[in-house]
């Protein structure tokens, strides 16, 4: 889309994205070395956006296996704007609501997206539980006894 809009070759856009990502990563490392943590945190999100080639609101959907820019945008535009929304959906809901999925957006793909969203949500929940347990153990030495 960017290549067409600005009438440049796709390879040039990809090269520019790689250079921008490398520069942002170096800037992040420099910011950390200087103790500028706020800038480092901002650059981290910027690096993710460059690597995936999407806007910030679509980033969470890019965590799903098999979901690239176009599919993430189609899901987002159809109202599935979070991993939770996808995990709670039925595959048929995706098929009915995603209108720009093209001929490759089949029932099999929809089932996989819902299944992967549920797995990712469970993985994140387990990580949060583990982090909470660690924090509680640090705060109270008698926790869990």
N, C-alpha and C positions, 0 to 999 in steps of 0.2 A: 504494500500500500504506500509506504514512504517512497520507495523507488519510483513508482508511477507518478505520485503526486509531484515530486521534484524533478522528474524526468532524468534520473540517473540510474546507472547499473546497480543491480542487487548486490553484486560483489563489493562495490564501493560503499554501500550502506553497511554491509556486514563488517567491512574493514574499519569503518568509522566507529561502529559499535564496539569492536574489539579494542581499538585504541582508547576510546572513551572509558571503557571498563578498566583497562590497565591503568590509565591515568587516575581514575577515581580510587582504585585500590591503593596505588602509591600514595595518593593524598591522604587516604584513611590511615595508612601505616605512619605517615609523617605526623598526622594529627595525634595519633596515639603516643608517638615518641615525644611529642611536645606537651602531652598532658591535656590536649584539647578534646576531651571525651565527647562533648556535645557535638562537635563537628564530625567526629568519627562515627557517632551513631547515625547522624543524618546521611553521611556518605554510604553507610551500609545499605540503607533502603535504596539509595540511588544506584548502587552497584547491582542490586537485585533487579531493579527495573531495567537497567541497561542489558543485563544478561538475558532476561526473558523477553525484552522488547515490548513491554506492556505498561499500562498505567497502573498506579498504585492500587486502585480498587480491585484490580483483577489478580494481583499477586497471590492471594491465598489459594485461588483455584489452580494456579500453576503448580502447586505442590502435588497434585494428583498425577499418577502415572498415566501417560497417554493423552494428557490435556495440554495442548500447545496454545499459542496466542489466539488463533481464530476460534477454536472450540471454547476456550475460557471466556472470550468476549461474547460468544453466542449464548453460553450458559448464563453469564452475568446479565445480559440484556433480556433473557427470558425470565429473570427474577430469581435465579439460583445464584445468589451473591455471596454465599459462604459455603464452607465445607459442611457445616451443620444442615443448611438447607438442602444440600444434595443428599446427605445421609438420611434425611427424613423423607425424601421424595421416593416415589415409586418409579421404576424405569419408564412406565407408560406416561407418567407426568412429564418426564424429560422429552419423550418423543412427541407429545402433544404440544408442548410449549416452546421448544427450541425450533424456531422456524428457519434459521439460517445455518443449520447443521450440514446441509448438502446431502448428497446421496450416500456418503460414508457414515452418516449418523444413524446407525441401525439399532434395533432392540438389543442386540448383543453388546454394542458399545455403551448404550444407556445402562444396561445391567452392570457392566464393568465399572462405570463411573460411580454408580450408587454403592456398589460393593467396596470400591477403593476409598470412597468418602467415609464409609462406616469404619473401615480399618484404620484410616488416618485419624479419625476422631477418637477412636479407642486408644490408639497409640499416644496421642496428645494427652488424653485423660490419665493414662498410666504415668506419663512423665510428670504431670501436675501432682498426682497422688504421691509419687516418689519424692518430689521436691518438698511437698508439704510435710511428709514424714521426716525428712532430713531437718527441716526448719524447726519442727516441733521437738525433735530430739535435741537440737542445739539449745533451744529456749528452756527446756525442762529436762534436766539430766535423769529424772525419774520416769520420763515418758516411756510407755511401752513395757514397763516392769509389772 
